[in-house]
């Protein structure tokens, strides 16, 4: 088993950051050729997702769609004023599982792994665990 953490600096209040190359780099460093990659985001106002990474408009559409679904101006009771970020993070989820085969993350042709920032800018941390099956 290989365990690691890495940071993700965010620069906007809400945006998706492609972390696929960092995750693949961790797989390469661990030397795992077959197994499972677990990612966990320990933040309550950010999420993780796998989605299309070729057209940046998809990332913009995801953020805009979430903004449409979750009202930014609503009489939320949470005093910090970031309730929409908590809701969006719950919708995206806090963890991902990706298979590893031949030393490569088994993502679809267009898929990338994204860290979803909803309450930035901040410096975030991702926890990674790799389990080898060979």
Backbone as JSON, one array per atom type, in Angstrom:
{
  "sequence": "XXXXXXXXXXXXXXXXXXXXXXXXXXXXXXXXXXXXXXXXXXXXXXXXXXXXXXXXXXXXXXXXXXXXXXXXXXXXXXXXXXXXXXXXXXXXXXXXXXXXXXXXXXXXXXXXXXXXXXXXXXXXXXXXXXXXXX",
  "N": [[0.84, -1.18, 0.0], [0.48, 2.24, -0.76], [0.68, 5.46, 0.46], [-0.13, 8.89, 0.3], [-0.09, 12.5, 0.31], [-1.12, 15.45, -1.4], [-0.98, 18.9, -2.37], [-3.37, 21.28, -3.56], [-3.42, 24.26, -4.98], [-5.8, 26.81, -5.19], [-7.29, 29.32, -7.27], [-9.54, 30.78, -7.74], [-12.93, 31.61, -6.72], [-14.83, 29.64, -7.4], [-14.08, 26.86, -9.21], [-12.91, 24.23, -11.42], [-10.18, 22.06, -11.15], [-7.83, 20.38, -12.97], [-6.42, 17.49, -11.89], [-5.29, 15.22, -12.78], [-2.71, 14.6, -13.89], [-1.05, 14.9, -11.65], [-2.03, 12.87, -9.99], [-1.5, 10.61, -11.59], [1.27, 10.82, -11.61], [1.82, 10.17, -8.96], [1.07, 7.48, -8.99], [3.01, 6.52, -10.76], [5.33, 7.06, -9.25], [4.95, 5.35, -7.09], [5.2, 2.94, -8.35], [3.26, 1.11, -8.96], [1.63, -1.27, -10.88], [-0.75, -2.56, -11.26], [-3.87, -2.21, -9.77], [-5.7, -0.25, -7.38], [-6.67, 3.13, -7.1], [-7.37, 5.35, -4.59], [-8.88, 8.37, -3.83], [-9.24, 11.05, -1.57], [-10.9, 13.88, -0.39], [-10.57, 16.06, 2.16], [-12.15, 18.3, 2.72], [-14.92, 20.43, 3.39], [-16.09, 22.21, 1.66], [-15.45, 21.69, -0.92], [-14.98, 19.46, -3.72], [-14.62, 16.29, -5.49], [-14.4, 15.02, -8.79], [-14.89, 13.06, -11.79], [-14.69, 13.83, -15.11], [-15.22, 15.16, -18.46], [-12.22, 16.31, -19.87], [-11.19, 17.63, -22.05], [-12.52, 19.75, -23.43], [-12.62, 22.9, -22.17], [-14.96, 24.29, -21.76], [-16.79, 22.52, -20.72], [-16.11, 22.31, -18.02], [-16.68, 24.93, -17.19], [-19.42, 24.91, -17.73], [-20.28, 23.01, -15.86], [-19.78, 24.32, -13.4], [-21.44, 26.59, -13.78], [-23.91, 25.3, -14.07], [-24.19, 24.15, -11.51], [-24.32, 26.51, -10.03], [-26.75, 27.44, -10.92], [-28.47, 25.47, -9.96], [-28.07, 25.6, -7.19], [-28.94, 28.15, -5.21], [-27.14, 31.16, -4.88], [-27.79, 33.4, -3.49], [-29.69, 33.25, -0.87], [-31.7, 32.8, 2.0], [-29.81, 31.36, 3.85], [-28.91, 29.67, 6.88], [-26.41, 29.15, 7.96], [-23.74, 30.77, 9.39], [-21.26, 31.5, 8.3], [-21.61, 32.12, 5.66], [-21.14, 30.52, 3.45], [-22.8, 28.48, 2.62], [-23.84, 27.65, 0.03], [-21.48, 26.56, -1.08], [-21.0, 24.34, 0.58], [-23.21, 22.77, -0.08], [-22.83, 22.31, -2.84], [-20.42, 20.89, -2.7], [-21.33, 18.59, -1.42], [-22.97, 17.58, -3.41], [-21.09, 16.91, -5.41], [-19.35, 15.12, -4.12], [-16.86, 13.54, -1.98], [-14.87, 11.71, -2.5], [-13.03, 9.49, -4.7], [-12.63, 6.59, -6.77], [-10.33, 4.92, -8.75], [-9.36, 2.6, -11.14], [-6.22, 0.93, -11.72], [-4.17, -0.09, -14.32], [-1.59, -1.72, -16.05], [0.14, 0.22, -15.08], [-1.17, 2.6, -15.48], [-3.71, 5.05, -14.9], [-7.03, 4.07, -15.23], [-8.84, 5.66, -17.07], [-11.48, 6.96, -19.1], [-11.38, 7.9, -22.62], [-11.84, 10.71, -22.79], [-11.88, 11.46, -20.19], [-10.91, 13.12, -17.17], [-9.48, 13.75, -13.92], [-10.85, 15.84, -11.53], [-10.38, 18.41, -9.14], [-12.73, 20.11, -7.3], [-13.3, 23.29, -6.6], [-15.16, 25.28, -4.43], [-15.17, 27.34, -2.65], [-13.08, 29.2, -2.73], [-10.34, 31.55, -3.12], [-7.98, 29.06, -2.05], [-5.58, 26.92, -0.38], [-5.6, 23.6, -0.83], [-5.81, 20.16, 0.31], [-5.23, 16.88, -0.81], [-5.83, 13.51, -0.13], [-4.29, 10.47, -0.9], [-4.42, 7.05, -1.7], [-2.95, 4.08, -2.7], [-3.54, 0.84, -3.74], [-2.0, -2.11, -4.43], [-2.5, -4.8, -6.72], [-1.0, -6.73, -7.77]],
  "CA": [[0.0, 0.0, 0.0], [1.2, 3.5, -0.88], [-0.15, 6.56, 0.93], [0.49, 10.18, 0.06], [-0.92, 13.7, 0.24], [-0.59, 16.53, -2.22], [-1.77, 20.12, -2.24], [-3.95, 21.9, -4.75], [-3.7, 25.68, -4.77], [-6.9, 27.28, -6.05], [-7.12, 30.75, -7.54], [-10.85, 31.41, -7.93], [-13.92, 31.18, -5.75], [-15.39, 28.38, -7.87], [-13.54, 26.33, -10.46], [-12.45, 22.85, -11.45], [-8.75, 21.99, -11.44], [-7.44, 19.05, -13.46], [-5.33, 16.94, -11.07], [-4.98, 13.9, -13.33], [-1.27, 14.36, -14.03], [-0.48, 14.72, -10.3], [-2.41, 11.53, -9.52], [-0.72, 9.64, -12.37], [2.63, 10.93, -11.12], [1.87, 9.4, -7.71], [1.05, 6.07, -9.4], [4.34, 6.24, -11.31], [6.29, 7.08, -8.15], [4.73, 4.15, -6.28], [5.58, 1.77, -9.13], [2.14, 0.16, -8.99], [1.21, -1.55, -12.25], [-2.14, -3.02, -11.25], [-4.47, -1.99, -8.46], [-6.78, 0.73, -7.22], [-6.31, 4.43, -6.56], [-8.42, 6.01, -3.82], [-8.64, 9.78, -3.54], [-10.16, 11.62, -0.59], [-10.83, 15.31, -0.19], [-11.05, 16.28, 3.52], [-12.68, 19.66, 2.85], [-16.39, 20.42, 3.3], [-16.57, 23.15, 0.64], [-14.8, 21.32, -2.19], [-15.32, 18.09, -4.09], [-13.84, 15.59, -6.51], [-15.22, 14.41, -9.83], [-14.28, 12.65, -13.05], [-15.51, 14.31, -16.21], [-14.47, 15.49, -19.67], [-11.14, 17.25, -19.65], [-10.68, 18.16, -23.3], [-13.15, 21.04, -23.7], [-12.76, 23.64, -20.92], [-16.33, 24.76, -21.61], [-17.5, 21.57, -19.87], [-15.86, 22.71, -16.64], [-17.47, 26.15, -16.98], [-20.84, 24.52, -17.7], [-20.55, 22.34, -14.59], [-19.88, 25.37, -12.38], [-22.65, 27.39, -14.04], [-25.07, 24.46, -13.76], [-24.31, 24.08, -10.05], [-24.79, 27.83, -9.57], [-28.17, 27.52, -11.25], [-29.19, 24.54, -9.07], [-27.92, 26.01, -5.79], [-28.99, 29.61, -5.19], [-26.08, 31.8, -4.11], [-28.47, 34.35, -2.62], [-30.81, 32.56, -0.24], [-31.55, 33.03, 3.45], [-29.18, 30.25, 4.55], [-28.7, 29.92, 8.29], [-24.99, 29.0, 8.3], [-23.23, 32.13, 9.59], [-20.06, 31.81, 7.52], [-22.0, 32.61, 4.35], [-20.69, 29.66, 2.36], [-23.68, 27.31, 2.49], [-23.85, 27.09, -1.33], [-20.27, 25.75, -1.27], [-21.22, 23.07, 1.26], [-24.2, 22.01, -0.85], [-22.17, 21.87, -4.08], [-19.45, 19.85, -2.34], [-22.09, 17.36, -1.17], [-23.44, 17.06, -4.71], [-19.96, 16.33, -6.15], [-18.77, 14.02, -3.37], [-15.55, 13.8, -1.4], [-13.89, 10.67, -2.8], [-13.07, 8.82, -6.0], [-11.89, 5.34, -6.93], [-9.93, 4.72, -10.14], [-8.57, 1.39, -11.36], [-4.89, 1.08, -12.32], [-3.77, -1.26, -15.11], [-0.37, -1.42, -16.81], [0.73, 1.43, -14.54], [-1.91, 3.8, -15.92], [-5.07, 5.23, -14.42], [-7.97, 3.59, -16.24], [-9.85, 6.68, -17.37], [-11.96, 6.95, -20.48], [-10.66, 8.73, -23.57], [-12.0, 12.14, -22.53], [-11.99, 11.68, -18.75], [-9.85, 13.64, -16.31], [-9.86, 13.86, -12.52], [-10.92, 17.25, -11.18], [-10.67, 18.94, -7.82], [-13.79, 21.11, -7.48], [-13.25, 24.35, -5.58], [-16.4, 26.05, -4.33], [-15.04, 28.36, -1.61], [-11.68, 29.63, -2.81], [-9.14, 30.74, -3.31], [-7.38, 28.41, -0.88], [-4.67, 25.81, -0.65], [-6.31, 22.4, -0.39], [-5.01, 18.95, 0.43], [-5.87, 15.64, -1.26], [-5.22, 12.29, 0.39], [-4.25, 9.45, -1.94], [-3.99, 5.72, -1.27], [-2.85, 3.14, -3.8], [-3.48, -0.57, -3.34], [-1.52, -2.95, -5.54], [-3.14, -6.11, -6.82], [-0.09, -7.71, -8.41]],
  "C": [[0.89, 1.24, 0.0], [0.24, 4.61, -0.47], [0.6, 7.87, 0.74], [-0.56, 11.28, 0.17], [-0.31, 14.65, -0.76], [-1.52, 17.73, -2.11], [-2.25, 20.59, -3.6], [-4.22, 23.36, -4.43], [-4.82, 26.12, -5.73], [-6.83, 28.79, -6.14], [-8.44, 31.51, -7.71], [-11.81, 30.92, -6.86], [-14.48, 29.82, -6.12], [-14.73, 28.0, -9.19], [-13.11, 24.89, -10.3], [-10.99, 22.83, -11.88], [-8.42, 20.55, -11.82], [-6.24, 18.56, -12.65], [-4.87, 15.58, -11.59], [-3.49, 13.63, -13.4], [-0.6, 14.18, -12.67], [-0.8, 13.32, -9.77], [-1.62, 10.46, -10.27], [0.74, 9.65, -11.93], [2.82, 10.14, -9.82], [1.87, 7.9, -8.01], [2.42, 5.67, -9.93], [5.38, 6.13, -10.19], [6.17, 5.82, -7.3], [5.13, 2.88, -7.02], [4.49, 0.71, -9.19], [1.68, -0.03, -10.44], [-0.23, -2.0, -12.34], [-2.7, -2.83, -9.85], [-5.57, -0.97, -8.5], [-6.2, 2.0, -6.61], [-7.54, 5.02, -5.87], [-8.0, 7.44, -3.56], [-9.69, 10.27, -2.55], [-9.85, 13.09, -0.4], [-11.4, 15.62, 1.2], [-11.64, 17.67, 3.76], [-14.19, 19.66, 2.6], [-16.95, 21.39, 2.27], [-15.88, 22.92, -0.69], [-15.13, 19.86, -2.47], [-14.32, 17.51, -5.08], [-14.81, 15.02, -7.54], [-14.34, 13.95, -10.99], [-15.23, 13.11, -14.14], [-14.62, 14.63, -17.4], [-13.42, 16.55, -19.38], [-10.59, 17.88, -20.9], [-11.22, 19.56, -23.59], [-13.35, 21.79, -22.38], [-14.16, 24.21, -20.7], [-17.15, 23.81, -20.74], [-17.33, 21.95, -18.4], [-16.66, 23.97, -16.29], [-18.95, 25.81, -16.87], [-21.19, 23.82, -16.39], [-20.71, 23.38, -13.48], [-21.15, 26.18, -12.56], [-23.91, 26.59, -13.74], [-25.29, 24.33, -12.26], [-24.81, 25.4, -9.48], [-26.28, 28.01, -9.84], [-29.0, 26.64, -10.3], [-29.18, 24.99, -7.62], [-27.9, 27.53, -5.75], [-27.87, 30.19, -4.32], [-26.66, 32.81, -3.12], [-29.74, 33.71, -2.1], [-30.65, 32.77, 1.26], [-31.03, 31.79, 4.2], [-28.9, 30.63, 6.0], [-27.23, 29.85, 8.72], [-24.33, 30.39, 8.3], [-22.01, 32.48, 8.75], [-20.38, 32.31, 6.11], [-21.58, 31.75, 3.18], [-21.54, 28.39, 2.23], [-23.77, 26.78, 1.06], [-22.64, 26.2, -1.61], [-20.41, 24.38, -0.61], [-22.18, 22.17, 0.47], [-23.56, 21.46, -2.13], [-21.17, 20.76, -3.8], [-20.17, 18.52, -2.07], [-22.59, 16.74, -2.47], [-22.31, 16.37, -5.48], [-19.39, 15.1, -5.44], [-17.34, 14.31, -2.94], [-14.5, 12.74, -1.75], [-14.11, 10.08, -4.19], [-12.26, 7.53, -5.93], [-11.6, 5.16, -8.42], [-9.07, 3.46, -10.21], [-7.23, 1.76, -12.0], [-4.58, -0.21, -13.07], [-2.57, -0.85, -15.97], [0.26, -0.1, -16.37], [0.0, 2.71, -14.87], [-3.28, 3.84, -15.25], [-6.03, 4.85, -15.53], [-9.13, 4.56, -16.4], [-10.26, 6.55, -18.82], [-11.21, 7.97, -21.33], [-10.7, 10.21, -23.2], [-11.96, 12.47, -21.03], [-10.71, 12.21, -18.11], [-10.39, 13.69, -14.89], [-9.79, 15.34, -12.14], [-11.13, 17.45, -9.69], [-11.64, 20.09, -8.04], [-13.76, 22.1, -6.33], [-14.55, 25.14, -5.61], [-16.32, 27.19, -3.31], [-13.61, 28.89, -1.56], [-11.54, 31.13, -2.86], [-8.57, 30.24, -1.98], [-6.28, 27.46, -1.34], [-5.31, 24.59, -0.02], [-5.38, 21.21, -0.35], [-5.85, 17.76, -0.06], [-5.1, 14.47, -0.65], [-5.37, 11.21, -0.67], [-3.77, 8.13, -1.31], [-4.03, 4.8, -2.49], [-2.71, 1.73, -3.25], [-3.08, -1.4, -4.55], [-2.24, -4.28, -5.52], [-2.24, -7.14, -7.49], [0.98, -8.19, -7.46]]
}
